Amino acid sequence: MDAFEELKRAVERVEIVDAHAHNIVALDSTVPFLSCFSGDILSDSPHTLDFKRSLNEICELYGSSLSLDSVQESRGRLGLASSAAICFKAARIAALLIDDGIKLDKTLDIKWHESLVPTVGRILQVEHVAEKILEQGSKGTSWTLGSFMEIFTKELKSEAKNIVAFKSIVAYRSGLAINIEVTVKEAEEGLNDVLCAGKPVRVSNKSFVDYIFMNALEVAQNYDLPMQIDTGFGDKDLDLRPANPLNLRNLLEDKRFTKNRLVLLHASFPFLKEASYLSSVYPQVYLDFGLTIPKFSFHGMVSSVKEILELAPMNKVMISTGGIAFAESFYLGAKKAREVVFDVVWDVWVDSDVSIAEAVAAVKDIFAENAKQFYKLDVSKRYSDVKPQPLSPSFQKEELNGPLTDVSLVRIIWLDFSAQHRCRAVPQQRFYSSVKMHGLGLTVECMRLSSITDNLCEENSLSPSGEVRIVPDVSTKCRLPWVRNQEMVLVDMLTEPGKAWQYCPKDVLRRFSTILEDEFGLVMNVGIEVEFYLLKSVIKDGKETWAAIDRSSYCSTAAIDVASSVLEEVFVSLQSLNIIVEQLHSEAGKGQFEIVLGYTDCRRAANNLIITHEIIKGIARKHGLLASFMPRYYYDNVYPWYDEYSKDDVGSGSHLHISLSKNGENVFMASIEPNRYGMTKIGESFMAGVLDHLRSICVFTMPIENSYERLMPKSWNSSYLCWGLECKELTIRACCPPGAPDGVVTNFEIKTFDGSANPHLGLACIIIAGIDGLRRNLPIPDPVEPEADVFDHNDDNDDIRVPASLRCSIIHIFSDEWFKEMLGENFLITRRGICSEEIGHYMMGRDEKYVHCVFNY
């Protein structure tokens, strides 16, 4: 069974502990389901998406035609008991905890529900108890706080042995900013205020509500019972402003209540992040996201649950159906909860955050195990022999990176240390039956191959034997736009299930981007200028050679015309894969073009760049052309097939635009704490770290000797270690793009990155350097101008130069203690071995020393 089916089976079969529900009512079958809700909130319910979704689901359950009348007819024919049994059986509810504080017409008692579910528990609403006592009166005497509290506490204690939890609606009545120091006098005055309001009694005075709530917490703690706090959803009498759960902080810090078990119902919607934060910080706080589920659009539900699980521990999150009055509402809540949780947990697995075993365990915890422990329930399985209701048809493999019927082969793609795009193609059937879960075996020596030949480099730290597993990252799987019956997918390299190989490029970037986020709360976002040549085959002296497709100048409309069929197909293909293209144009080289990829987080940007290279090369081949990301060609007669126009080309790079975000906001640009350069201290230190380690970074961002041939003054690529404001001649450019406030820097551009780099390793090195700058609070050196003397009189000063060769970069990284610590010396030794092969080939000095580059990159 593959991961998809294993998780789907677990979600469909798990039995639910429904820890927050209300009584079913014995209303006439002619009363529409959901009509039990009072007030105007549902007056337009037949016109809401919620109602339409619900009606469709119920019709499918009963096998009736799609109309409310048909549902009513089915319910009338079956009778209340039978229709309720169908709903609960389909919902697979194994335990039901009922708050009977809501009074509806013809409410069925808790005992009746035991015919549907073997484990039924009662939840006691403390404010309802207080109101009931005050309604009954004081038997001829005036109420005092003392006399009331004596009866109130006695009532709570007498009920404690018959219930599974207390519940409070304090958020609705007076807000969650509980006054933990409320005095007896204030509570007494509050009681009088409630009594003066007359009947029916409504407990709403803040001092009085806070006082009885804390008293109930003490009783709950003495009887080892949890407290549900109802907040965040639905009722018109809820003022959301004081209902933010962060207001509970004083109560949670109070030593009297640290041993209470508290659960925030509805996950305190719309304060999901705040509630999740509390559950991650305070051991006594748990979340129940019932009713967050059936009220939103599906994507709204998924978004809400993802937001909850970003912070909340999975062992502190529970689900409830929010069922009330009609058995159908229990079924609907359970069904939507399964589909939403499946979608969320599947994405977590796809992102490699959990193994499939951990994903299945999370499903069981959320639906049942967490509630069993929190409420201390003994629940036996009820539906082992009952066939589960399947998830909706939309949850098929095709919708979640599953098989398409017309696909024959899946290309399994990886990049090695020399950034060669390598792949194995497997039949689609084998991909889904085996490779998707278990991957393919690959010799560990795959990382010893250079771009020159497929011979193994001599110097390395790898074992001479053994294999790693290349396991598909299904979140990257997509159809090949130029070969419609094939797909491609990028891989992770694992030594065992769930354990990444230390040489896996994707994991290297994952590790350091995680450090950046965990330590500083930052995400590095990247936009990329992808430059490449389009070359055509020509016959010269009886031999096939290659020449530029066009000889036009920079940003020429003629060049776009010549290559329009290729560029149009590339653009449409990238767009179909949700890879944003901001612009494209012809570059300064003959037959050279640039496509600018939009900003995204660094891990996605690395994946996007690999896929973009594949698309451009593949579509060019389809049109009989050769696309090359080779850094530079310009020597006379180096390539017999290149004409005299090639000598003036300045080469191709993949310039990066880097910014930093925190909680989705750009924190590189100056706002509250600007410095003299228009960037924040965070941005300055990160960029300073990159500049400080730039020579080491070059080992991975300019990984072949040919890379260094494009670094020279007056060629849009500087050979000096410097930066400037909006100066395209410098190695690092601080950018203030159109639309940004005047003088404010939104990002910086790095020129020392080209198409021969492994994107994951190159971006990881930039993060490594940036982390060092942040940890040391490095200041940025003064900016320079292109006219500065540094460009004319320092050719021999290596301290201010970008490395002039790959050999120089290697020397620098092995003298860089920070990079040796971060990447490990063995990792760098293997990289040096590959570089040695590249350098040796270059030193032979033959005319064909770069021949391989035009085809390999």
GIVENDA-V169987 format. One record per backbone hydrogen bond with DSSP energy under -1.0 kcal/mol. CO is the residue of the C=O (numbers start at 1). NH is the residue of the N-H. If there is no record, write none. Layout:
BEGIN
((CO NH) (CO NH))
END
This chain:
BEGIN
((2 6) (3 7) (4 8) (5 9) (6 10) (7 11) (8 12) (9 13) (10 14) (16 94) (16 95) (17 19) (18 97) (20 322) (21 99) (23 325) (24 108) (28 31) (32 35) (34 37) (40 43) (42 45) (44 47) (45 48) (48 52) (49 53) (50 54) (51 55) (52 56) (53 57) (54 58) (55 59) (56 60) (57 61) (58 62) (59 63) (59 64) (65 67) (67 71) (68 72) (69 73) (70 74) (71 75) (72 76) (73 77) (74 78) (75 79) (79 83) (80 84) (81 85) (82 86) (83 87) (84 88) (85 89) (86 90) (87 91) (88 92) (88 93) (92 16) (95 18) (96 121) (97 21) (98 123) (104 107) (106 26) (111 114) (112 115) (113 116) (113 117) (119 96) (121 98) (122 164) (124 167) (125 129) (126 130) (127 131) (128 132) (129 133) (130 134) (131 135) (132 136) (138 141) (144 148) (145 149) (146 150) (147 151) (148 152) (149 153) (150 154) (151 155) (152 156) (153 157) (154 158) (155 159) (156 160) (159 162) (165 124) (166 228) (167 126) (168 230) (169 173) (170 174) (170 175) (176 178) (178 180) (179 182) (183 187) (184 188) (185 189) (186 190) (187 191) (188 192) (189 193) (190 194) (191 195) (192 196) (195 198) (205 209) (206 210) (207 211) (208 212) (209 213) (210 214) (211 215) (212 216) (213 217) (214 218) (215 219) (216 220) (217 221) (218 222) (219 223) (220 225) (221 224) (226 166) (227 263) (228 168) (229 265) (233 235) (235 238) (242 176) (244 247) (245 248) (246 249) (248 252) (249 253) (250 254) (254 257) (257 260) (261 227) (262 286) (263 229) (264 267) (264 288) (265 268) (266 269) (268 271) (270 272) (271 275) (272 276) (273 277) (274 278) (275 279) (276 280) (277 281) (278 282) (282 285) (284 262) (286 264) (287 318) (288 267) (289 292) (293 296) (297 301) (298 302) (299 303) (300 304) (301 305) (302 306) (303 307) (304 308) (305 309) (306 310) (308 312) (313 316) (316 287) (318 289) (323 22) (324 326) (325 25) (326 329) (327 331) (328 332) (329 333) (330 334) (331 335) (332 336) (333 337) (334 338) (335 339) (336 340) (337 341) (338 342) (339 343) (340 344) (341 345) (342 346) (343 347) (344 348) (345 349) (346 350) (347 351) (348 353) (349 352) (355 359) (356 360) (357 361) (358 362) (359 363) (360 364) (361 365) (362 366) (363 367) (364 368) (364 369) (365 370) (366 319) (367 17) (368 372) (369 373) (370 374) (371 375) (372 377) (383 386) (392 395) (394 396) (396 399) (397 402) (404 407) (408 428) (409 487) (410 426) (411 489) (412 424) (414 422) (416 419) (422 414) (424 412) (426 410) (427 431) (428 432) (429 433) (430 434) (430 435) (431 436) (434 438) (435 439) (440 470) (442 468) (443 446) (444 447) (445 448) (448 457) (466 444) (468 442) (469 494) (470 440) (471 492) (472 474) (473 476) (474 477) (478 488) (483 486) (485 408) (485 409) (486 480) (487 411) (488 478) (489 413) (490 473) (492 471) (493 501) (494 469) (496 499) (499 495) (499 496) (501 504) (504 508) (505 509) (506 510) (507 511) (508 512) (509 513) (510 514) (511 515) (512 516) (513 517) (514 518) (515 519) (516 520) (516 522) (517 521) (523 661) (524 602) (525 659) (526 600) (527 657) (528 597) (530 595) (532 593) (533 628) (534 549) (535 626) (536 547) (538 545) (540 543) (543 540) (545 538) (547 536) (553 556) (556 560) (557 561) (558 562) (559 563) (563 567) (564 568) (565 569) (566 570) (567 571) (568 572) (569 573) (570 574) (571 575) (572 576) (574 579) (575 578) (580 598) (583 596) (585 594) (586 555) (589 592) (591 534) (592 587) (593 532) (594 585) (595 530) (596 582) (597 528) (600 526) (601 605) (602 606) (603 607) (604 608) (605 609) (606 610) (607 611) (608 612) (609 613) (610 614) (611 615) (612 616) (613 617) (614 618) (615 619) (616 620) (617 621) (618 622) (619 623) (620 625) (621 624) (626 535) (628 533) (631 652) (635 638) (639 642) (643 646) (644 647) (645 648) (646 649) (653 531) (655 529) (656 750) (657 527) (658 748) (659 525) (660 667) (661 523) (662 665) (665 662) (668 680) (675 678) (678 670) (678 745) (679 675) (680 684) (681 685) (682 686) (683 687) (684 688) (685 689) (686 690) (687 691) (688 692) (689 693) (693 697) (694 698) (696 699) (697 700) (697 701) (698 702) (701 754) (704 707) (705 708) (706 709) (717 712) (719 802) (720 722) (722 732) (723 784) (724 734) (727 730) (731 751) (732 724) (733 749) (734 726) (735 746) (737 740) (741 744) (747 735) (748 658) (749 733) (750 656) (751 753) (753 654) (754 757) (758 762) (759 763) (760 764) (761 765) (762 766) (763 767) (764 768) (765 769) (766 770) (767 771) (768 772) (769 773) (770 774) (771 775) (772 776) (773 778) (785 788) (788 791) (789 792) (789 793) (794 797) (796 798) (797 800) (800 721) (805 809) (806 810) (807 811) (808 812) (809 813) (810 814) (812 815) (816 820) (817 821) (818 822) (819 823) (820 824) (824 828) (825 829) (826 830) (827 831) (828 832) (829 833) (830 834) (831 835) (832 836) (833 837) (834 838) (835 839) (836 840) (837 841) (838 842) (839 843) (842 845) (846 849) (848 851) (852 856) (853 857) (857 629))
END
